[in-house]
Amino acid sequence: GFGLTQAMQKIQQRPWFHDDLDQWINKLVENPYRKAVIFIDNAGVDFVLGVLPLTRELLKQGTSIILTANSGPALNDVTFNDLKLYLESAEEKCDVIKDAITNNRLIGLENGQKGPCLDLRSLNSDLCAQMQSVDLLILEGMGRAVHTNLNAKFKVDCLKLAVLKNEWLAKNLGAQQFSVIFEYDPAPEVIS
């Protein structure tokens, strides 16, 4: 009996434990991204009510999107085969997504992972090639954004998005269970 309604009652309201949302929106308004990659996490409601609307909004701003999912199954994570089905269904219901898929502005790729964490050393080579021109990296979910990459620094803007569902992990970060992390880590400025 734990569904969306119960989750919404437990998840921290704003301001969040780590809340860079306003800073990121200001950046987005001033300078939209050219190309983003989103490492997606959970199937179901998280994807349909979280990743898809975010993807749609970025597409409307002119951003090309790579959605990348696990190559093999892990917990309740979206697999690449799931992602293909999700995108086919979304394409039937949303003209923005349909147009983006038709024009190769929205593509789905497998990431080479078979677990809930994200080891960036073992990404799929096709994904690595596509990521060469990315200016926004989005790590979604506890495994990808917190367990394995919370302190990682990147050469492009990065969002780390997660709900801390594990009580032990939350406490070790100085938070409470169901606290929210929305961390915007801008790319380092290049000094010429």
N, C-alpha and C positions, 0 to 999 in steps of 0.2 A: 503493500500500500504506500510506498514512497514514490510520489510522482512530482510533476511540475509544481502543483500547488504547494505541496509540503516543502519542496526545495526553495521556492520563492519566499516562504516564511522563515527559512533558516539562513539564507544567504544574506550577508552583511549589506546594509543599505549605505549609500554614500553619506559622508566621505568614507572611502574604502581604506583598508589597511595600507595599501600602496596605491595612490590615486593620482595618476598623471593624465587622466582623460582630458581635462580642459586644456592642458599644455599641448597634447597631441592634436586636438581639434583645431586649436589656433594655428599650429603648423600646417595642418591639412588645408585649412581655408586659404592661407597665404601661398602655399606651394604644393599643389597636389602631386601625388607620386606618379611616375611613369609606369613602373612595373613592380608588383608585389608577389611574394610567395607566402602562402599560408600553410603551415604544418598543422594539419587538423588532428583532433583528438577523438572525442566520443561521438558515437553514432546517435541517432535519434534526435531528441529535443535539442541537445547542445548544437548539433549541426544545423538542423532546420530553423531554429529560432535564434541561433547565434552566428554561425559562420556564413550561412547563406545571406542573411540581411546585410552583414558587414561587406561581403563580397559584392553584393548588388550596389551598395552605396559607393564603394570604390570604383566600380565599373561606370557608374553614372558620372563620376568625376573625370573619367578618361583613363583610369589606371587599368593596365592589363594585369591579369591575375593568373597565377599558377596555384591551384589547390593540390596539395600533395598528401597522400595517405599511405599508411603502412602497406608493405608488399604482402605481409602475412598477418594472420589474426593474432590479437592480443587483447585480453579483457573485453571491453565493449568498444574498442577503438574502431573507427572507420577503416576498412580495408580498401585497397584500390578498386577491387571488384564492386564493393558497396558504392564507392564514389561515382563510378560510371553510371550505376543505376540511379543514384540521387540526382546526378546532373541531367540525365535523360528525363526524369520526372519534373525537375525544376524548369527545364527548357520548355516543356509543354504548358507550364502555368505562368511563366514570366517572360515577357518580350525582351526585357533588358538582358536576361541570362541567355535567351535564345540568340539574340543578335551577337552577343559577345562570343558565344561558342561558334557560331557561323563564321565570324570574322577572326577567329583564333585569338581573341583577346581574353578568353577564359579557357584554360586547359586544365585537365586533370592528369597528374603523373604519380607513379608510385615512387616511394622514397628509399626503398631498399631495407627498411626497418621491419622487424618482426616482434617488437616489444613496445611497451608504453613509453619508454624513454627515447631520447633522440641522440644518437651518436653521429655527429656531423662528419666524422672521419669515414663513415661507410655509407654515404649516400649513393643512390643510383646515378650512373654516369650521365644519363639523359637529363636528369634533374639538374645536375651540376652544370651542364652545358647551358640549359635554359636560365639558370640563375646568374649567369655572368653579367646581365644587364639589370638586375634587380636593384631597386633603391629603397625597398621596404621589406623587412623580414618579420613575419608574425609567427610566434611560437605560442600555440594554444594548448592549454591543459597542464595539469600538475607535472606529469612525466617529462614533457618537452620543455616547458617554461621554467619549472622550479627544480625538480630533482636533478636534471642534467645540465641546465644552461642558465640558471639564475644569475650567476656571476660572470657569464661569458660576455665579452665585448666584441662588437662587430664593426665592420667598416661602412655599414649602411645603417639607416634608422632601423630600430628593432622595437617591436611590441612584445611584451611577455604578459600573457593573459591566463589567469588561473583562479579557481576557487580552491582554497585549502581545505580539502575534505578529510584529510588525515589529522587527527587531533595532536599526535606527537609532533609531526612536522610543523604544524601551526604554532605550537608552543615554543619550539626551538627557533622559530623565526620571530618570536615576540608577538604573535597574533593569537587569535582564537579560531577554533574550528569554524569553517564556512566563511572565513575572512576572504576578501577579494584582493587580488593583485592585478593592477593595470599599470604596468611599468613601461614608460616610453623612454627609450635610450637612444638619443639622437646620435647620428654618425659623428665621429670626431671631425673637427674642422681641419681642413687641409691648409697648411701654411705654405705659401709659395715664395 
